[in-house]
Amino acid sequence: KHSLFFAGSIIEKKGIRQLVQSLNYLVDEFPDVHLYIAGRDANLPGTNTPYRPILENEINEKIKPHITFLGVVPNLEIASHIEQAEICCYPSHMEAMPLAWLEVLAMGKSFVGSKSGPGPEIVLDNITGLLADPHDPIDIAEKIKFLFDNPDIGIEMGKTARERICNEFDIDTIVKENIDFYSKIST
């Protein structure tokens, strides 16, 4: 209960700083909230400076006990962490086609994603998950709080997400759509 999971590179563009900051708006109401962060540390773009120490330096004493850095987690173990979390939260600033999001949605978990980039294509806001402003820790916290306060809604969104992902993102469906598309443009 009240556990959050993030998987991805530990770098600014993944929205990890804002997710960590969102805990400041959650811990008073949910003193047992805990964020588990899985992923490798990445360097600041164009440098050899690792990002995680910079992030950890910004974590205040109020939220520090509510965060666990898991480090690099083998892919085979990610599903277990997703399953154990109440909510998965990946508020990326930018993505291409985030397979990590699809994995969470395919597992039917409560999910908070990003309004940026392909977020609205992958997550139907308030139907298959919630979309937050990835630059706004308060908005991220509000989405998390909503799911903590309404677990039944989160479960229903998860079921709807799983059904949608299994139907629309199934490999056979995607291959058929691609063949149909290329057949139309080649004639």
Number of C-alpha atoms within 10 A of each C-alpha: 13 18 17 26 22 25 24 19 21 25 22 19 16 21 26 27 22 22 25 23 19 20 25 17 17 20 15 12 9 14 11 13 19 22 24 18 23 21 17 17 16 16 16 16 11 6 7 9 12 15 17 21 10 13 15 14 8 13 17 12 8 11 21 16 13 18 18 13 15 12 15 15 15 10 8 7 9 17 13 10 18 21 15 14 20 22 26 27 28 27 30 26 20 18 15 8 13 15 11 14 20 18 16 24 27 19 19 25 27 30 29 28 27 27 21 17 15 15 25 14 10 22 24 16 18 12 15 28 27 25 24 25 19 25 20 15 23 20 18 28 22 15 21 26 17 13 22 20 12 11 16 12 18 26 20 17 24 23 19 19 27 20 17 19 20 15 13 11 15 11 11 11 13 13 12 10 12 12 11 11 11 10 10 9 7 6 5
